[in-house]
Amino acid sequence: MQAADFGFADVLTMTFPTARAMEQRRDEAYEAMVRLIDRAKATGRLREDFDPSDLVLIHMANAGVVNATGDAAPDAWRRVVALMIQSLEAPARGPLPDPPEHDALYQAMLRAGPEGPTAPAPGKKG
């Protein structure tokens, strides 16, 4: 979906704190994703140290590939995603660095959003 619709890629990698309905849907999707991650770990297919923030990072990385390759290599993202998926399989080959803190990742998502990097994280006062 990221390759077919740049707007969709933006929604995955940005946040819009003033669009409450969109943020509510994002929160619902996040909770569903956490349940899916937990189930995948329980089956032994997903490495134990995978963190929900990793999916945000993967979307950001893939958006960069999609934007950089464009029409010149429109399917390059497929290889990158396959490499990423295979690296997430259990058993893990080694430990990962710590995931970014929630607030730091939220600030990164704000950078490209319409509010800019100064908007407070949900539930926090500016």
C-alpha positions in Angstrom: 0.0 0.0 0.0 2.9 2.4 0.7 4.2 2.0 -2.9 0.8 2.5 -4.5 -0.3 5.5 -2.4 2.2 8.1 -1.1 -0.6 9.5 1.1 -1.0 6.2 2.8 2.7 6.1 3.5 2.5 9.6 5.0 -0.3 8.4 7.4 1.8 5.5 8.5 4.9 7.6 9.3 3.4 10.8 10.6 1.0 11.9 13.3 -1.7 14.5 13.3 -2.5 15.5 16.8 -5.3 17.9 15.9 -7.1 15.2 13.8 -8.7 13.4 16.7 -10.7 10.9 14.7 -7.6 9.9 12.7 -5.5 9.6 15.9 -8.3 7.5 17.5 -8.3 5.1 14.5 -4.4 5.0 14.7 -4.7 4.1 18.4 -7.2 1.3 17.6 -4.9 0.0 14.8 -1.9 0.1 17.2 -3.7 -1.9 19.8 -4.7 -4.5 17.2 -1.1 -4.6 16.0 0.2 -5.2 19.6 -2.2 -8.2 19.9 -1.0 -9.5 16.5 2.6 -9.1 17.6 1.9 -11.0 20.9 0.3 -13.8 19.0 3.2 -14.1 16.6 5.6 -14.2 19.5 3.5 -16.9 21.2 3.7 -19.1 18.1 7.5 -18.8 18.1 7.7 -17.2 14.7 8.5 -13.7 15.7 11.7 -12.8 17.6 11.0 -12.1 21.2 12.7 -8.7 21.2 10.5 -7.3 18.5 8.9 -4.1 19.8 5.7 -2.4 18.4 7.8 0.7 17.6 9.8 -1.5 15.2 6.9 -1.5 12.9 6.8 2.3 12.8 10.5 2.2 12.0 10.0 -0.3 9.2 7.3 1.8 7.7 9.6 4.9 7.8 12.4 2.9 6.2 10.2 1.5 3.5 8.7 4.9 2.8 12.3 6.1 2.1 12.9 3.3 -0.3 9.6 3.9 -2.1 10.3 7.6 -2.4 13.9 7.1 -3.5 13.3 4.4 -6.1 10.0 5.8 -7.5 9.3 4.9 -11.1 13.0 3.9 -11.7 12.7 0.7 -9.6 9.1 0.6 -8.5 9.4 -2.9 -7.0 12.6 -2.4 -5.1 10.6 -2.1 -1.9 9.6 -5.8 -2.2 13.1 -6.9 -1.7 13.7 -4.6 1.3 10.4 -5.7 3.0 11.4 -9.4 2.4 14.8 -8.7 4.0 13.1 -7.0 6.9 10.6 -9.8 7.4 13.2 -12.5 7.3 15.3 -10.6 9.9 12.3 -10.6 12.3 11.8 -14.4 12.3 12.6 -16.4 15.4 15.1 -17.6 16.5 16.9 -14.3 16.6 20.5 -14.3 15.4 21.6 -11.8 18.0 20.2 -9.0 20.2 18.9 -5.8 18.8 19.7 -2.3 20.1 17.0 -0.8 22.4 14.0 0.6 20.6 13.5 4.3 20.6 11.6 5.8 23.5 7.9 6.4 22.7 8.1 10.2 23.0 11.2 10.3 20.8 9.5 8.2 18.1 6.4 10.4 18.4 8.5 13.5 17.8 10.0 11.9 14.7 6.5 11.2 13.4 5.6 14.9 14.1 8.5 16.2 12.0 6.8 15.6 8.7 3.2 16.3 10.0 1.3 19.5 9.5 1.8 20.6 13.1 5.6 20.4 13.0 7.9 19.0 15.7 6.6 21.2 18.5 3.2 19.6 19.1 3.0 17.7 22.4 2.5 13.9 22.5 -1.0 12.7 23.2 -2.0 13.2 26.8 0.8 15.7 27.4 0.6 19.4 27.7 2.8 21.5 25.5 
